[in-house]
Every structure is written in structure tokens, then in C-alpha cells.
């Protein structure tokens, strides 16, 4: 399982942002307000052991 994280603040509160319409998928960070098509995917299983 992969988890999307913000490249700026590292928050996992990332949601899809479709401002560009159908041409491209962007992501929006609900923590710092970052928007862009660059996100960091992390392996959740290694980070959360709950
Ligand atoms: Zn952020």
C-alpha cells in the first residue's frame, strides 16, 4: 500500500486537485496548500505498525 505525501511539508493529507481539467492530474496538500503534479509516495506498511 502506498501513501501520498506532500513534498514540501511531508503531510499525508493529500487530495486530488483537478484544476487543470482532463489534461493532467494534480494533487493538493490540505496542510500547507501545496498544489502540483509532484508528490511523494511512501510505503505505509513500514511506517505504521498499528
Ligand atoms: Zn504540504
PDB file of the backbone (N, CA, C, O) and the ligand in Angstrom, with CONECT records:
HET     ZN  A 101       1
ATOM      1  N   UNK A   1       0.832  -1.202   0.000  1.00  0.00           N
ATOM      2  CA  UNK A   1       0.000   0.000   0.000  1.00  0.00           C
ATOM      3  C   UNK A   1       0.867   1.252   0.000  1.00  0.00           C
ATOM      4  O   UNK A   1       1.808   1.373   0.784  1.00  0.00           O
ATOM      5  N   UNK A   2       0.541   2.158  -0.872  1.00  0.00           N
ATOM      6  CA  UNK A   2       1.301   3.400  -0.982  1.00  0.00           C
ATOM      7  C   UNK A   2       0.514   4.558  -0.394  1.00  0.00           C
ATOM      8  O   UNK A   2      -0.714   4.610  -0.467  1.00  0.00           O
ATOM      9  N   UNK A   3       1.258   5.478   0.189  1.00  0.00           N
ATOM     10  CA  UNK A   3       0.626   6.648   0.755  1.00  0.00           C
ATOM     11  C   UNK A   3       1.242   7.891   0.139  1.00  0.00           C
ATOM     12  O   UNK A   3       2.464   8.025   0.070  1.00  0.00           O
ATOM     13  N   UNK A   4       0.392   8.791  -0.305  1.00  0.00           N
ATOM     14  CA  UNK A   4       0.887  10.010  -0.938  1.00  0.00           C
ATOM     15  C   UNK A   4       1.205  11.055   0.119  1.00  0.00           C
ATOM     16  O   UNK A   4       0.398  11.340   1.003  1.00  0.00           O
ATOM     17  N   UNK A   5       2.378  11.608   0.006  1.00  0.00           N
ATOM     18  CA  UNK A   5       2.779  12.627   0.964  1.00  0.00           C
ATOM     19  C   UNK A   5       3.240  13.883   0.245  1.00  0.00           C
ATOM     20  O   UNK A   5       3.722  13.824  -0.886  1.00  0.00           O
ATOM     21  N   UNK A   6       3.089  15.007   0.905  1.00  0.00           N
ATOM     22  CA  UNK A   6       3.470  16.288   0.336  1.00  0.00           C
ATOM     23  C   UNK A   6       4.991  16.436   0.288  1.00  0.00           C
ATOM     24  O   UNK A   6       5.661  16.172   1.286  1.00  0.00           O
ATOM     25  N   UNK A   7       5.549  16.852  -0.854  1.00  0.00           N
ATOM     26  CA  UNK A   7       6.991  17.031  -0.999  1.00  0.00           C
ATOM     27  C   UNK A   7       7.508  18.229  -0.221  1.00  0.00           C
ATOM     28  O   UNK A   7       8.712  18.356   0.003  1.00  0.00           O
ATOM     29  N   UNK A   8       6.613  19.097   0.186  1.00  0.00           N
ATOM     30  CA  UNK A   8       7.033  20.293   0.901  1.00  0.00           C
ATOM     31  C   UNK A   8       7.017  20.116   2.420  1.00  0.00           C
ATOM     32  O   UNK A   8       8.004  20.405   3.097  1.00  0.00           O
ATOM     33  N   UNK A   9       5.897  19.643   2.943  1.00  0.00           N
ATOM     34  CA  UNK A   9       5.766  19.557   4.394  1.00  0.00           C
ATOM     35  C   UNK A   9       5.710  18.115   4.883  1.00  0.00           C
ATOM     36  O   UNK A   9       5.820  17.853   6.081  1.00  0.00           O
ATOM     37  N   UNK A  10       5.539  17.183   3.952  1.00  0.00           N
ATOM     38  CA  UNK A  10       5.531  15.781   4.351  1.00  0.00           C
ATOM     39  C   UNK A  10       4.199  15.315   4.886  1.00  0.00           C
ATOM     40  O   UNK A  10       4.082  14.200   5.393  1.00  0.00           O
ATOM     41  N   UNK A  11       3.201  16.157   4.778  1.00  0.00           N
ATOM     42  CA  UNK A  11       1.884  15.778   5.266  1.00  0.00           C
ATOM     43  C   UNK A  11       1.260  14.692   4.392  1.00  0.00           C
ATOM     44  O   UNK A  11       1.506  14.619   3.189  1.00  0.00           O
ATOM     45  N   UNK A  12       0.456  13.863   5.022  1.00  0.00           N
ATOM     46  CA  UNK A  12      -0.222  12.814   4.265  1.00  0.00           C
ATOM     47  C   UNK A  12      -1.634  13.231   3.885  1.00  0.00           C
ATOM     48  O   UNK A  12      -2.398  12.455   3.310  1.00  0.00           O
ATOM     49  N   UNK A  13      -1.957  14.453   4.214  1.00  0.00           N
ATOM     50  CA  UNK A  13      -3.287  14.955   3.906  1.00  0.00           C
ATOM     51  C   UNK A  13      -3.321  15.494   2.484  1.00  0.00           C
ATOM     52  O   UNK A  13      -3.428  16.700   2.264  1.00  0.00           O
ATOM     53  N   UNK A  14      -3.230  14.596   1.538  1.00  0.00           N
ATOM     54  CA  UNK A  14      -3.176  14.961   0.131  1.00  0.00           C
ATOM     55  C   UNK A  14      -4.458  14.560  -0.567  1.00  0.00           C
ATOM     56  O   UNK A  14      -4.954  13.446  -0.396  1.00  0.00           O
ATOM     57  N   UNK A  15      -4.977  15.462  -1.339  1.00  0.00           N
ATOM     58  CA  UNK A  15      -6.181  15.158  -2.095  1.00  0.00           C
ATOM     59  C   UNK A  15      -6.001  15.534  -3.549  1.00  0.00           C
ATOM     60  O   UNK A  15      -5.102  16.305  -3.885  1.00  0.00           O
ATOM     61  N   UNK A  16      -6.839  15.000  -4.410  1.00  0.00           N
ATOM     62  CA  UNK A  16      -6.766  15.307  -5.832  1.00  0.00           C
ATOM     63  C   UNK A  16      -7.217  16.729  -6.136  1.00  0.00           C
ATOM     64  O   UNK A  16      -8.158  17.246  -5.534  1.00  0.00           O
ATOM     65  N   UNK A  17      -6.528  17.339  -7.075  1.00  0.00           N
ATOM     66  CA  UNK A  17      -6.894  18.696  -7.457  1.00  0.00           C
ATOM     67  C   UNK A  17      -7.016  18.745  -8.972  1.00  0.00           C
ATOM     68  O   UNK A  17      -6.026  18.595  -9.689  1.00  0.00           O
ATOM     69  N   UNK A  18      -8.216  18.952  -9.446  1.00  0.00           N
ATOM     70  CA  UNK A  18      -8.458  18.858 -10.887  1.00  0.00           C
ATOM     71  C   UNK A  18      -8.611  20.226 -11.537  1.00  0.00           C
ATOM     72  O   UNK A  18      -9.450  20.415 -12.418  1.00  0.00           O
ATOM     73  N   UNK A  19      -7.820  21.146 -11.109  1.00  0.00           N
ATOM     74  CA  UNK A  19      -7.901  22.495 -11.672  1.00  0.00           C
ATOM     75  C   UNK A  19      -7.547  22.517 -13.153  1.00  0.00           C
ATOM     76  O   UNK A  19      -8.021  23.370 -13.903  1.00  0.00           O
ATOM     77  N   UNK A  20      -6.721  21.585 -13.561  1.00  0.00           N
ATOM     78  CA  UNK A  20      -6.248  21.578 -14.942  1.00  0.00           C
ATOM     79  C   UNK A  20      -7.189  20.819 -15.870  1.00  0.00           C
ATOM     80  O   UNK A  20      -6.891  20.644 -17.052  1.00  0.00           O
ATOM     81  N   UNK A  21      -8.314  20.373 -15.342  1.00  0.00           N
ATOM     82  CA  UNK A  21      -9.257  19.651 -16.179  1.00  0.00           C
ATOM     83  C   UNK A  21      -8.780  18.244 -16.471  1.00  0.00           C
ATOM     84  O   UNK A  21      -8.254  17.560 -15.593  1.00  0.00           O
ATOM     85  N   UNK A  22      -8.965  17.822 -17.696  1.00  0.00           N
ATOM     86  CA  UNK A  22      -8.635  16.445 -18.043  1.00  0.00           C
ATOM     87  C   UNK A  22      -7.202  16.287 -18.526  1.00  0.00           C
ATOM     88  O   UNK A  22      -6.742  15.178 -18.798  1.00  0.00           O
ATOM     89  N   UNK A  23      -6.505  17.411 -18.629  1.00  0.00           N
ATOM     90  CA  UNK A  23      -5.161  17.348 -19.198  1.00  0.00           C
ATOM     91  C   UNK A  23      -4.155  16.753 -18.219  1.00  0.00           C
ATOM     92  O   UNK A  23      -3.153  16.161 -18.620  1.00  0.00           O
ATOM     93  N   UNK A  24      -4.435  16.916 -16.951  1.00  0.00           N
ATOM     94  CA  UNK A  24      -3.468  16.388 -16.003  1.00  0.00           C
ATOM     95  C   UNK A  24      -4.036  16.273 -14.612  1.00  0.00           C
ATOM     96  O   UNK A  24      -4.927  17.026 -14.217  1.00  0.00           O
ATOM     97  N   UNK A  25      -3.515  15.333 -13.890  1.00  0.00           N
ATOM     98  CA  UNK A  25      -3.959  15.128 -12.523  1.00  0.00           C
ATOM     99  C   UNK A  25      -2.991  15.830 -11.572  1.00  0.00           C
ATOM    100  O   UNK A  25      -1.784  15.588 -11.591  1.00  0.00           O
ATOM    101  N   UNK A  26      -3.542  16.685 -10.761  1.00  0.00           N
ATOM    102  CA  UNK A  26      -2.698  17.368  -9.789  1.00  0.00           C
ATOM    103  C   UNK A  26      -3.131  17.001  -8.381  1.00  0.00           C
ATOM    104  O   UNK A  26      -4.221  16.481  -8.145  1.00  0.00           O
ATOM    105  N   UNK A  27      -2.251  17.287  -7.481  1.00  0.00           N
ATOM    106  CA  UNK A  27      -2.549  16.967  -6.094  1.00  0.00           C
ATOM    107  C   UNK A  27      -2.472  18.219  -5.243  1.00  0.00           C
ATOM    108  O   UNK A  27      -1.702  19.138  -5.520  1.00  0.00           O
ATOM    109  N   UNK A  28      -3.272  18.232  -4.222  1.00  0.00           N
ATOM    110  CA  UNK A  28      -3.294  19.378  -3.340  1.00  0.00           C
ATOM    111  C   UNK A  28      -3.070  18.948  -1.900  1.00  0.00           C
ATOM    112  O   UNK A  28      -3.688  17.998  -1.417  1.00  0.00           O
ATOM    113  N   UNK A  29      -2.180  19.658  -1.223  1.00  0.00           N
ATOM    114  CA  UNK A  29      -1.921  19.384   0.178  1.00  0.00           C
ATOM    115  C   UNK A  29      -2.845  20.236   1.035  1.00  0.00           C
ATOM    116  O   UNK A  29      -2.868  21.461   0.922  1.00  0.00           O
ATOM    117  N   UNK A  30      -3.587  19.581   1.872  1.00  0.00           N
ATOM    118  CA  UNK A  30      -4.534  20.308   2.723  1.00  0.00           C
ATOM    119  C   UNK A  30      -3.851  20.906   3.950  1.00  0.00           C
ATOM    120  O   UNK A  30      -4.474  21.624   4.733  1.00  0.00           O
ATOM    121  N   UNK A  31      -2.584  20.607   4.103  1.00  0.00           N
ATOM    122  CA  UNK A  31      -1.854  21.106   5.268  1.00  0.00           C
ATOM    123  C   UNK A  31      -1.148  22.426   4.972  1.00  0.00           C
ATOM    124  O   UNK A  31      -1.308  23.397   5.711  1.00  0.00           O
ATOM    125  N   UNK A  32      -0.363  22.463   3.883  1.00  0.00           N
ATOM    126  CA  UNK A  32       0.407  23.672   3.583  1.00  0.00           C
ATOM    127  C   UNK A  32      -0.115  24.383   2.337  1.00  0.00           C
ATOM    128  O   UNK A  32       0.317  25.489   2.013  1.00  0.00           O
ATOM    129  N   UNK A  33      -1.051  23.733   1.645  1.00  0.00           N
ATOM    130  CA  UNK A  33      -1.644  24.369   0.484  1.00  0.00           C
ATOM    131  C   UNK A  33      -0.886  24.129  -0.807  1.00  0.00           C
ATOM    132  O   UNK A  33      -1.190  24.744  -1.829  1.00  0.00           O
ATOM    133  N   UNK A  34       0.096  23.245  -0.771  1.00  0.00           N
ATOM    134  CA  UNK A  34       0.871  22.941  -1.966  1.00  0.00           C
ATOM    135  C   UNK A  34       0.003  22.274  -3.023  1.00  0.00           C
ATOM    136  O   UNK A  34      -0.788  21.380  -2.721  1.00  0.00           O
ATOM    137  N   UNK A  35       0.161  22.720  -4.263  1.00  0.00           N
ATOM    138  CA  UNK A  35      -0.522  22.056  -5.358  1.00  0.00           C
ATOM    139  C   UNK A  35       0.473  21.763  -6.466  1.00  0.00           C
ATOM    140  O   UNK A  35       1.330  22.591  -6.773  1.00  0.00           O
ATOM    141  N   UNK A  36       0.362  20.597  -7.058  1.00  0.00           N
ATOM    142  CA  UNK A  36       1.277  20.247  -8.137  1.00  0.00           C
ATOM    143  C   UNK A  36       1.118  18.801  -8.531  1.00  0.00           C
ATOM    144  O   UNK A  36       0.368  18.046  -7.913  1.00  0.00           O
ATOM    145  N   UNK A  37       1.841  18.425  -9.581  1.00  0.00           N
ATOM    146  CA  UNK A  37       1.737  17.044 -10.036  1.00  0.00           C
ATOM    147  C   UNK A  37       2.845  16.182  -9.445  1.00  0.00           C
ATOM    148  O   UNK A  37       2.971  14.998  -9.760  1.00  0.00           O
ATOM    149  N   UNK A  38       3.639  16.800  -8.586  1.00  0.00           N
ATOM    150  CA  UNK A  38       4.710  16.044  -7.949  1.00  0.00           C
ATOM    151  C   UNK A  38       4.340  15.707  -6.514  1.00  0.00           C
ATOM    152  O   UNK A  38       4.121  16.588  -5.682  1.00  0.00           O
ATOM    153  N   UNK A  39       4.278  14.428  -6.252  1.00  0.00           N
ATOM    154  CA  UNK A  39       4.017  14.000  -4.885  1.00  0.00           C
ATOM    155  C   UNK A  39       4.993  12.895  -4.519  1.00  0.00           C
ATOM    156  O   UNK A  39       5.629  12.295  -5.386  1.00  0.00           O
ATOM    157  N   UNK A  40       5.100  12.641  -3.257  1.00  0.00           N
ATOM    158  CA  UNK A  40       5.990  11.593  -2.794  1.00  0.00           C
ATOM    159  C   UNK A  40       5.164  10.414  -2.298  1.00  0.00           C
ATOM    160  O   UNK A  40       4.273  10.557  -1.461  1.00  0.00           O
ATOM    161  N   UNK A  41       5.488   9.251  -2.838  1.00  0.00           N
ATOM    162  CA  UNK A  41       4.774   8.061  -2.402  1.00  0.00           C
ATOM    163  C   UNK A  41       5.647   7.268  -1.437  1.00  0.00           C
ATOM    164  O   UNK A  41       6.807   6.963  -1.711  1.00  0.00           O
ATOM    165  N   UNK A  42       5.051   6.952  -0.315  1.00  0.00           N
ATOM    166  CA  UNK A  42       5.795   6.196   0.682  1.00  0.00           C
ATOM    167  C   UNK A  42       5.101   4.886   0.982  1.00  0.00           C
ATOM    168  O   UNK A  42       3.891   4.736   0.817  1.00  0.00           O
ATOM    169  N   UNK A  43       5.908   3.953   1.426  1.00  0.00           N
ATOM    170  CA  UNK A  43       5.375   2.663   1.815  1.00  0.00           C
ATOM    171  C   UNK A  43       4.776   2.771   3.204  1.00  0.00           C
ATOM    172  O   UNK A  43       5.486   3.023   4.177  1.00  0.00           O
ATOM    173  N   UNK A  44       3.488   2.582   3.294  1.00  0.00           N
ATOM    174  CA  UNK A  44       2.799   2.797   4.566  1.00  0.00           C
ATOM    175  C   UNK A  44       3.107   1.715   5.580  1.00  0.00           C
ATOM    176  O   UNK A  44       3.232   1.974   6.776  1.00  0.00           O
ATOM    177  N   UNK A  45       3.224   0.513   5.084  1.00  0.00           N
ATOM    178  CA  UNK A  45       3.367  -0.638   5.982  1.00  0.00           C
ATOM    179  C   UNK A  45       4.603  -0.534   6.858  1.00  0.00           C
ATOM    180  O   UNK A  45       4.614  -1.003   7.995  1.00  0.00           O
ATOM    181  N   UNK A  46       5.655   0.092   6.311  1.00  0.00           N
ATOM    182  CA  UNK A  46       6.891   0.179   7.071  1.00  0.00           C
ATOM    183  C   UNK A  46       6.830   1.291   8.117  1.00  0.00           C
ATOM    184  O   UNK A  46       7.556   1.274   9.111  1.00  0.00           O
ATOM    185  N   UNK A  47       5.953   2.249   7.869  1.00  0.00           N
ATOM    186  CA  UNK A  47       5.922   3.407   8.740  1.00  0.00           C
ATOM    187  C   UNK A  47       4.900   3.247   9.863  1.00  0.00           C
ATOM    188  O   UNK A  47       5.125   3.683  10.992  1.00  0.00           O
ATOM    189  N   UNK A  48       3.800   2.629   9.543  1.00  0.00           N
ATOM    190  CA  UNK A  48       2.754   2.452  10.537  1.00  0.00           C
ATOM    191  C   UNK A  48       2.641   0.977  10.918  1.00  0.00           C
ATOM    192  O   UNK A  48       2.386   0.116  10.076  1.00  0.00           O
ATOM    193  N   UNK A  49       2.829   0.723  12.156  1.00  0.00           N
ATOM    194  CA  UNK A  49       2.776  -0.679  12.596  1.00  0.00           C
ATOM    195  C   UNK A  49       1.550  -0.988  13.412  1.00  0.00           C
ATOM    196  O   UNK A  49       1.466  -2.042  14.041  1.00  0.00           O
ATOM    197  N   UNK A  50       0.596  -0.076  13.407  1.00  0.00           N
ATOM    198  CA  UNK A  50      -0.581  -0.283  14.216  1.00  0.00           C
ATOM    199  C   UNK A  50      -1.484  -1.341  13.603  1.00  0.00           C
ATOM    200  O   UNK A  50      -2.538  -1.650  14.159  1.00  0.00           O
TER     201      UNK A  50
HETATM  202 ZN    ZN A 101       2.134  20.187   2.342  1.00  0.00          ZN
END
